[in-house]
């Protein structure tokens, strides 16, 4: 199976490439933007609020505990790298597909 460009499989988990848009009307996955998964959250980019909202939203979307998701790079940037442990690439692909088709 060929993986989408926003997923990298590593020995310690999955690395997601995400472009975050804070202060959106609702939390949602919008699809691809280049080689990144575009995600919108309602939280503002102040005091880590948008990053926290992103990680909580992804945990809900991928049906995994928040402790399995870690922001690796991009704390102050729109371009982020998120590490997922205990989640398969297939689970991520299915959840993204469900989210984008429901729009």
C-alpha positions in Angstrom: 0.0 0.0 0.0 1.3 3.4 -1.0 1.1 5.9 1.9 0.0 9.5 1.4 2.8 12.1 1.5 1.8 13.4 4.9 2.5 10.1 6.6 6.0 8.8 7.4 6.3 5.4 9.2 9.1 5.2 11.7 10.2 2.5 14.0 8.8 4.4 17.0 5.5 5.4 15.4 4.0 7.5 12.6 5.1 11.1 11.8 2.3 13.3 10.4 3.1 16.5 8.4 0.4 19.0 9.3 -0.4 22.5 8.3 -2.5 24.2 11.0 -5.0 27.0 10.6 -6.0 28.5 14.0 -9.0 30.6 14.6 -11.2 28.7 12.2 -15.0 28.4 12.4 -14.7 24.8 13.4 -12.3 22.0 14.1 -11.9 19.9 10.9 -9.5 18.2 8.5 -9.6 20.0 5.2 -7.6 17.6 3.1 -4.1 18.0 1.6 -2.1 21.1 1.2 1.0 20.2 -0.8 2.5 17.3 1.2 0.8 18.2 4.4 -2.5 17.4 6.0 -4.4 20.7 6.4 -6.2 20.9 9.8 -8.3 23.8 11.1 -8.9 24.5 14.8 -11.0 27.1 16.5 -8.4 28.0 19.2 -6.2 31.1 18.7 -2.5 30.7 18.3 -1.8 32.1 21.8 -0.1 30.3 24.8 -0.1 26.9 23.0 -3.9 26.9 22.7 -3.9 26.1 19.0 -1.3 23.3 19.5 -3.3 21.8 22.4 -6.5 22.0 20.4 -4.8 20.3 17.4 -3.5 17.4 19.5 -6.9 16.9 21.3 -8.7 17.0 17.9 -6.3 14.5 16.4 -6.7 12.2 19.4 -10.5 12.3 18.9 -10.3 11.8 15.2 -7.9 8.9 15.4 -9.7 7.4 18.4 -6.5 7.2 20.5 -5.5 8.5 23.9 -4.0 12.0 23.9 -0.8 10.5 25.5 -0.2 8.7 22.1 0.2 12.1 20.3 3.2 14.4 20.5 4.1 17.6 18.8 7.7 17.0 17.6 8.4 20.1 15.5 6.7 23.4 14.7 5.6 24.7 18.1 5.4 28.3 16.8 4.9 27.5 13.1 1.8 26.5 11.0 3.9 23.6 9.7 4.0 20.9 12.3 5.3 17.3 12.7 3.1 15.2 14.9 4.3 11.8 16.2 1.6 9.1 16.8 2.3 5.9 18.7 0.0 2.9 18.8 -1.9 4.0 15.7 -1.6 2.3 12.3 -1.2 4.2 9.1 -4.4 2.5 7.9 -6.3 4.0 10.8 -5.0 7.5 10.0 -5.9 7.2 6.3 -9.4 5.9 7.1 -10.1 8.7 9.6 -8.8 11.4 7.2 -10.9 9.9 4.4 -14.0 9.9 6.7 -13.4 13.5 7.8 -12.8 14.9 4.3 -15.8 13.0 2.8 -18.1 14.3 5.5 -17.4 17.9 4.6 
